[in-house]
Amino acid sequence: MFTARTVRLLVPSAAALWTYALGLWGLSRQNSVWRDEAATWQVARRSTAEIVQLLGNVDVVHGLYYLLMHGLFELFGPGTAVLRLPSVAATAVAAACVAVLGHRLAGPWAGLGGGVALGLLPAVQFYLQEGRPYALVAAGAGVSTLLLVTLLEGRGRAVHWIAYSGTVALCGLLNWLSLMILPAHLLTLLLSGRNGRGGRSGHDLGGPGEPGEPGGRGGSGWSGASAGLGKRWAAAAGAAVACVLPLVLFSRSQSAQVSWIPPLTWHMLIGPAVLLAVGGAGALLDRRSPYRPDGPSAAAVGLPLLVVPHLGLAGLSLIQPLFLDRYVLFSLLGLALLIGAAIGVAVRTVSRRLPRAGWWLLPAIVAVAAVALLPQALAKRSPASRVDDVLAAADDVRRLKRPGDAVLFFPSARRDTRLVSPDAFSGLEDIALARTPERSGTLKGVEAEPARIRAAMLTHRRILLVTDTPAVSRPPATERDRMKRSVLRNHFRIVTDTQTRGRRVTLYERRV
């Protein structure tokens, strides 16, 4: 019904458009920006020299991403759409890669099912609209895995090895924990060499049951050259690691930034265990598939991509706590690929008995999954899905302020509200600030000594305090913050107290 060439274009295009549409849905998140995105926003608005100065002190692991966003903010201006559209586009690219992989390794229905499934995964929907680099890493992981499969199929050239190494290095510069994709790819290489999966023919689509089925197991015999492939892969992987290694070593001096991550506990592994179980079921179904590609199977690609990064992150977390799902978001491409392989098997099974029903099985599965996950999808697009909202706090400040008022931030990291929305703070004096974030090369600036802050507070009649709501606030950790709280408690009274989306803005007035 469709030619093989048409299907090769339709499958990834449909997956990408579907994912892009999901990303555009509720993109502004009711005009909210939370603290992690606020870091991207405020850094992207600085000059290149100021960004470089910042990276010498903090966030060097995000340096490449900040420079990218700086360029976009310079071109299009700051805004929630500019902040998040790169992640939307990157996730669409990742979905297209999953679709192409599924098509090559398990047939068109597997490709389309896997590409569509990626955008429906709750974790992907969270970072699909996040102004941080994790979706870009996922896109790079998809591209590098696709290049690897091309090489394993014997269709690659030297330029493919260069592109593979460069893509892995680029992902590592965006987040060096993405280098855990290399042991996953090594396992794929080993499994593929052992299995020696053989050739296929490029048939046209005759129906849903046998779309693009192989003509037979053939005998490309690529496994006989697996040693040569292994050497070339090792050289490409080594070059990528060499490019990222300076970043890894330098970032160790900034490891205090992740000191807040809790130690690994068993209950933190429940979610990944569920994902691995689902992926394992998909891998078992793929083993029953009659589809035999030239290179690796869908299971040989998807299962290592899903399992190895999670195990690697868990192992690293035993040395230093780092176990956050966003660091291995790219591993969900493996899960989507395995889900797609399972869908492909289901379509073939149904089509053998009910040929017409096979065409409707994937739409039915997608519809049921979309309805079942709709509460999750709505929740991810709500401001309540994040810890706080700096724009809501800025609106409160804008409403409560008067000329000559002072403003305090507790802790000083809450100054991100002002850095994202400086117009809301015009006319207010930041009485604790000694050196601005831009001049000090920091995210939150350098504050004055406690005695100086106390003296400045006592010279003002009205002070606006921007802090966290009680549900997410922490006890004062510095002498400066303890001083702020003490002076406000002993010398000021609360006039207005507003709490919106995780941020609290309190107006204090001097006691008579």
N, C-alpha and C positions, 0 to 999 in steps of 0.2 A: 504493500500500500504506500509506504514511504521508502525512498531509496536510502541506502546506508549513509550517503553523504548528508542528506537532509536530516536524518536522525542525529548524526554527529553534531550538527549545528543546533537542532531544536532542544536536545536534552540539556546541555549546559546553559543555553540561553533562558529556557524556562525556569531552571533552578535559580539562576542569578536574578531574573526579574521578580520572581516570587520573594526571594530574600530581600531584595531592595525595597519592594513594596512593604514588607513587614518592618523594615527599618524606617521608612518614611512615616509609618502610622504612629502618631503621637510623638513625633521626634522632639518637640520642645519640652515634653514632660511637664506640661502646664507651666511653662516658663520657669523652670527650676534648674539650679546648678548646685551640685553638692561639693563637699570639700575637696575630694580628689580631682574633680574636674576644675574646681577653682584654682588648683595649683597649675594645671595646664593653661588656663585662661590668663592668669596673672603673669606667668613666665613668658607666654607667647607674645604678650604686649611689650615686653622689654626689647631693647636693642640687642643685636647679635653680641656685642662686646659684653653687655650686662649678663646675657645668658651664659656666655663662656665663663665669666667670673663666678656666677652661681654654681656652675657644674664643678668648679674646683672645691666647693664646700659641701654641696648636697645634690642629690638627684642626678648624679652623673649617669646612672643606668638609663635615665630617660632623656639624655641629651639629644640624641638624634631625633627623637619624636618632638621635643620642644622646638628644635630648629625647623622642622617641617611645619609645625603649627604656627610658628612665627611667620614663616613665609605666607601661609594661607591667610592669617590675620592681616598681614600687610596688604595682600591683594584684595581681600573681600571684606575686611573689617571684622571685629569681634562679634560673635553672636552664637546662639545655641545651635543654629543650623551649621555654621562653619565649624563649630567645635565637634559636632557629632557625625557629620556626613562622611568624613574619611573612614570612620569605623563602619558605617553602613555600606559604603562602597567596598571596603576590604572584606567584609563578611560575604557580600555577594560574590566576590572573586573566589573566596574559599568554597562557597556552595557550588560554583561552577566547576572548580577543581574536583570536588567530591563527585559531581555528576559525571565528569569525563572519566575519572578513575573507575567509578562503578560501571559505566558503560563498557570500558575496555575489559574489565576484569570479571564482570558477571552479567553483562547484557544491558540493553537500554532501559528496561524497567527498573533494574537495580540502580542504574545511574540516576534516573529521574527521581526515584524514591529516596535515595540517599541525599541528593542535592536539596530536595524539598525538606527532608527530615532535619537537616542541619539548622535551618532557620527556626524550626519549632522547638528545639531543645531549650528548656528554661534558662540554663546558664548562658547560652548563646544569645537569647533574647535580652538578657541583662546587659551584656557587653556589646551587643549590636548597636546600642545607642549611647555608648559611653565615650566621653572625650579623653580616652587614655589609649595606650598603644597595643592593647592585647588583641584586638580584632585584626590589626595590621600584621601582628605576628602569626595569627591563624591563617591569614591569606598567604603569607610567605611559606608557611608549613605546607599548605595545599600545593603551591607551585613547586616547591622542592620535592615533594612526594611524587607529584606528577612527572617531574623530570627524571626522578629515580626509576619510576616504572617504565618510562620511555627507554631508558638505558638498559634496563633488565630485559626488555623485549627485543633488544638488539637493533633498535631503530635510531639510537643516539650517535652523535659525533662528538668531536672535541669541544665544540661550542656548547653542547648540552652539559658536559662536565664543568665547564667554566661557569655556565649559568647556575648549575646546581650549587657549586661552591659559593658563588656570589650571593645567591638567595639565602643560603644557610647563614652566611656571615652577616647579611643585612638583618635577618631576624635576630641574630645574636646581639647585634648592636642596639636593637630595639628592646630586647630583654634577653640577657645572656642565659637565663634558665631555659630558653628555647633550644639551646644546644643539646638538650636531652632528646631531641628528635634524632640525633645521630646514632645513639645505640639502638633506637627503634628501627631506623633504616638498616643498620647492620644486621639486626635479627631478621628483617625482611629479606635481606640479601642471602643470609644463611639458609633460611627456610626455602627460598625460591631455588637456590642451587641444589638443595637436597631433593626437592620435589621434581625438578626438571619438567615443569609443565610445558606442553607442546602446542603446536600451531593451530590457528583458526583461519577461517575464510571469511571474507567480508560480504555476506549475503545481504540482499535487500530485506526489508521488513515484510513478511508475509502475513503476520498476525500477531496477537499479543502473546501467544504461547511460545513461539519460537523466534523472537525478534533478534536478528543478527546472530543466530546460533552458529556455533562452529561446525565446519564440515567434518571434523574428526579430530582425534588427538594429535595427529601429525607427528612430527619429530624434528622440531627446529634444533633440538640438541644444544640449546644455549648453555645448559648447565656444564657442558664440557669446558666452557671458557670462563667458568665462575672464578677461577683463581685470578685470571687477568682482570675481570671486573672488580674483584676484591681489592686488588692493588690500586686500580684507578680510583675506586671509591675512597680508599684510605688516603690517597694523595689529595683528593678534593676535600675530604673532611678535615684533614690536617691543615690545609690552607685556610679553611673557614675558621677553625679554632685559633690558629695563629693570629688572624685578624681581630678576633674578639678577646683574646687573652689579656692584652693590656687593659681593656675595660674591666675585665673580671678582677684583675689584681688591684687596680686603682679603686674600684668600688668597695673593696674590703675595708678601706679606711673610712667608709661612710656607712658601715654596717649597723651603726646605732640607729639609723633611720627605720630599721625593721625590728627593733628590739621590742616593739609593742605586740608582735605576733605571738600568740600563745604557744606553748609547747604542744607537740603532737600527742593526742590522746586517741583511744580506741574509737570513741564516738565520732571523731572527725573523719574516720575511715568508712563510716556507714554509707554515706552518699557515693563515694568512689566505688565501693564494693557493689552497690546496686548497678552502677554504670558498667562495671566489668562483667557482671552477670548477664546483663542485657547483650553486651557485646559478644560475650562467649556463646550465647545462644545463637546469635547471628552467624558466628564463625562456624558453629556446628551445622547449621542449615546450609551454609555455603559449601561445606564439604560434600553435601549430597547433591549439589548442583551439577548438571551435565556440562555446564559451560566450562571450557578449558582455554584460557588465553595463552598467548605466546610466552608470557613471563610469569610473574607471581599470581597467586590467587587473591581474591578479595580478602580472605581471612589472613593470608600471609602479610598483607599490607595493613589492613585495618586493625587487627588485634595487637600487634606490636606498637602501633601508633597510639592506641588507647591505653595499653597496659604499662609500657616502659616509662613514659613520663611520670605517671602517678607513682610508680614504685621508686623511681629516681628521686622525686621530690620528697617522698616519705623518708627515704634514706638520708637525704641531705638534712631533713628536719630533725633527725636524731642528733645531728651535730650542732645545727643552729635552726631554731624554729623558722620555717618558711612555708608551711603548708597552707597555701591559699589557692583556691581553684582557679583564679585568674592567671596564675603563673603557668598553668598547663591547659589553658583554654583550647589551645591548638590540638590537644589530644582528642577532643570531641569530634574532629574530622574523621578519626578512626571509627568512633561509635556510629556516626552517620553513615559511613561506608558499609559497615556491617549491617545496620538496619536496612539499608538499600539492598544488600545481598539477600537478606531474608525476604524482603518484599518481592524481589525477582523470582525467588524460588516459589513463593506463594502464587504469583501470577501464572507461572508455568503450570503449577499443579492444578489450579482452578481451570485454566484454559484447556487442559487436556479433556476435562469432562464437560465443561460449559464454555465453549470458545468465545461466545459473545460476552459472557460475564467477566472474562479476563480483562477486557478493556476498561471495565468500571471498577475493578478491584482497587487500584491505586487511588483514584479519586475518592472512593469510599473510605479508605484508610486515612487519607489526608483529612477528609471532612470530620471523621470521628476524632482523630487526634487533635485537630484544631479546636473543636468544641470542648473536648476534655481539658485542653490546656488553656482555654480562654481565660479562666480566672487568673492563672499565672501570667498570661500575656498582659492582661489589664493591670495586674499588680506591678509588673516590671516597668510599666509606662506611667506609674503614679509617683508623685514626689515622695510618698511614704515609703517607696522601695529603697530609698537612700537614707543615710543617717541624718542629713540635714539639708538645708537649702539656703545658700548665701544670698540669693536674690530676694527671697522673702524677708530676710533680716534687713537688707538694705532698704526695702520699701518701708519697713517699720521705722527705721532711722529717719528716713526722708519725711515721714509723717510727724514724728515727735520732736524733731530738732528745732532749735531757735538760734538765731545769730548769737555768737559768743559762747555757746555751750561747749563743754569739753566731752571727749569720748575716750573710753577705756575699753580694752579688749582682755578678756580673761578666759582661757590663757591667751598668750600673745598670738598663737596660731589663728585665732578667730579674726585677726586683722585681714584675713583673706576676703572678708566681706567688703572692706573698704577698697582693696586692691582690684576687685572685680567690678565694683560700682563706685568709682571715686566721686562721681557727681552727687551721689546721695549723701556724701560726707562734706560737701563744700560748705565752708563757713564754720566747721567744727575744728577744734584743736585737739590733736592726738597728744595728750599731755605726757604720756609715758614714753613716747618714742624719742630715742636719741639719734639713731641712724636709720634711714629708710631701708627697706628691703633691697631696693635697686643699688644703693650706694654700698651697702654692707655685703652684697652678694649672698643674701639669704632669702628664704621664703616669707619670713615674718618680721624682719627687721631686728634691730638691737635696741633694747629698752634701757632707760636710765637706771641709776641705782635706786634702791627702795626709798631712801631718805628724800631724794630729789622728787620722786613720784609723789610721795606724801605731801611735800610742800606745795607742789603744783596742784594737787587735788584740793587742798584747803584754800586755794585762792579763787576757786570757782563756786558759783552758786548752784549750777545745774550740771550734772554729769550723766551722759548716756553710757550704759554698760552693755557691751555685746558679748554674749557668752553662750554656753550650751544650755539646753533644757535639763532639768534634774534627771530625766530618764537616761541621758547619755553623758552627763557631766562627770568629771572626776575631781577629787580633792585637790586643792592648790599644791603644786609640786615645787614651786620656787618661792624664795623670800619675797620677790616682787609681787607675786599674785597674793600671797598671804597679807602683804601690806595693803594692797588694793582692797581686799575684802574687809580688813580690820577698819580702815578709814571710812569706808562706806557704811559699815555697820554702826560705828560710834559717832559719826559726825553728819550723816545724811539720812534722809527718810525716803521711802519709795513713794513716788507719785503715780507712775504708770508701769505696769509689768505686762509685756506681751510675749507670748510663746507661740511660734509658728514654725512648723516643719523642722523641729530639732534645734532651732536657734531661739535664743531668748534676748530680748532687748528691754532693758529696765531703765527708766528715767528716775534719777535720784535728785533730790533737792536738799540744799544745806539746811540743817536744823537751826531754828531761831534761838 
